[in-house]
Amino acid sequence: MSQEEWWRTATVYQIYPKSFCDSNNKGTGDIQGIISKLDYLKMLGVDAIWLTPVYQSPMIDNGYDIADYYSINPDFGTMSDFDNLLEEAKSRGIRLIMDIVVNHTSTQHHWFQSALGNKDSEYRDYYIWKDPVNGKEPTNWQSKFGGNAWEMDELTGQYYLHLFAKEQADLNWENPKVRQEVKDIISFWAEKGVDGFRLDVINLISKQQDFLDDEKGDGRCFYTDGPRVHEYLQEISQDVFQKYGSVTVGEMSSTTLEHCQQYSSSDGMELSMVFNFHHLKADYPNGQKWTKAPFDFIQLKSIFNHWQTGLNGKGWGALFWCNHDQPRVVSRLGNDQEYRELSAKMLASTIHMMQGTPYIYQGEEIGMTNPHYTSIDQYRDLESTNMYDIMVNQDKSVSHDEMIEILDQKSRDNSRTPMQWDDSLYAGFSKGVPWLSVANNYKEINAKQVIEDSNSVFYFYQKLIKLRKDIDVITSGDYTDLFPEHKELFCYQRQNETHRLIAIHNYYDNEVGICLDLTGKEARYILSNYEDVEGSIPQNQMVLRPYECRVVLITK
């Protein structure tokens, strides 16, 4: 493995700056706050940080609506602060990956402001405009935030496309000038020394050009993994990513394995790796997000098997449970009460022993939970408040109380609560009132507490990060699901020419017996979330306690 592919054994830490650390007590996090916590991240052992957008933005969608790609949002600091962050991170051996959103811009961007109401603007063709059809929207495509995906420009009588909020206008990638603008933007940050880019919903950039109604769905079949998407990514990779040696991770919405094999192919023609979200739809019954439901454990294992075996030798995946758009995994798939620490460790082991590059979302390493809000007034997320209004007030499909329960499980704000640093007021995130309420359990769950406890979730993550660098089979081994139909255990094998690694995880709060083939020259435990296991000689027959995980390394 070449030095250019450092990311194959790396672990990345995702920072959501607004909720990470507030350096000047205004209630929102900032770049200087991040700098103040770099020693903590170095102690954890991560190789890189991924920063969600810090560009100039009206923050309709928390920075994923960029108004100026070349400036820092004053809420987060200055360009000097950003340069300082780069320098301080690199001095600690931590690389920096920036989030970039090039499927759409904010409607406050000067390109869109020039195009609005003016068909003759040089920027009009930077966006996607269509005439009304039968006096209505051009197609029946739905915004991913609810409602139709077209918005009227009253002055010209045309609609513009927005796959997300109406304040996020989709760019027209068919226009070569748009593609050149994107290359210039990414080059600007690469020249500064940014090590890589996370490309937001990048597989949506190519739209089918006949703009038809979707008779079966919400329109995504016309723009997901669209007709020219690979061509566009190869162009940008050749002209920018390869030039700067940038690591790239593409966020892939509703994608397929076959496309991701090409996006992340080892030939380096497009991207380094891909995010897919299929495993996080195991609690979406019949594909429905906005309903309270348990997760389908057999389906969860099946999806991981599909992607682990399908990408092996053909592409590369990003491994993750949590991010700024997903609930906290210990609340979602674990037990965030009696077995919080054990289940947090077990869930971490599940993905860190797989092939791919793990991403840790801020607070995951201390076992942070969903905040369990009880009022709609506590939510700030646009998607959550929109869906509340649609389902409770407009459709009247659920009651207020039912929707609060659904949001408690599914809202994006579950992961956006302020990082819990210590047990002081507002969890040490800020001395001012935070923009989003801190979870009530911050006195028991915080970074200060976990660092003082040698058996904490934090040190378990620290060990996982080190194991990836020390044990080659984690990076290179193939994947076999050992008990795909088992209703309680997630057990898989990784194997290369010299070693077998068997990872066993109990996803429930009861004891489960299992018999395994552990034959080889030597078999030893390298990881467990129960203190009395590690180092002892494993037996073929074992009993897993509630939420227990064990990882066995076998030398052939």
Buried (B, 14 or more C-beta within 10 A) or exposed (E): EEEEBBBBBBBBBBBBBBBBBBBEEBBBBBBBBBBBBBEBBBEBBBBBBBBBBBBBBBBBBBBBBBBBBEBBBEBBBBEEBBBBBBEBBEEEEBBBBBBBBBBBBBBBBEBBBBBBEBEEBEBBBBBBBBEEBEEEBBBBBBBBBBBBBBBEBEEBEBBBBBBBBBBBBBBBBBBEEBBEBBBEBBBEBBEEBBBBBBBBBBBBBBBBEEBEEBEEEBBBBBBBBBEBBBEBBBBBBEBBBBEBEBBBBBBBBBBBBEBBBBBBBEEBBBBBBBBBBBBBBBBBBEEEBBBBBEBBBEBBBBBBBBBBBBBBEBBBBBBBBBBBBBBBBBBBBBBBEEBBBBBBBBBBBBBBBBBBBBBBBBBBBBBBBBBBBEEBEBBBBBBBBBBBBBBBEEEEEBEEEBBBBBBBBBBBBBBBBBBBBBBEEBBBBBEEEBBBBBBEBBEEBBBBBBBEEEEBBBBBBBBBBEBBBEBBBBBBBBBBBBBBEBEBBBBBBBBBEEBBBBBBBBBBBEEBEBEBEBEEEEBBBBBBBBEEBBEEEBEEEBEBBBBBBBBBBBEE
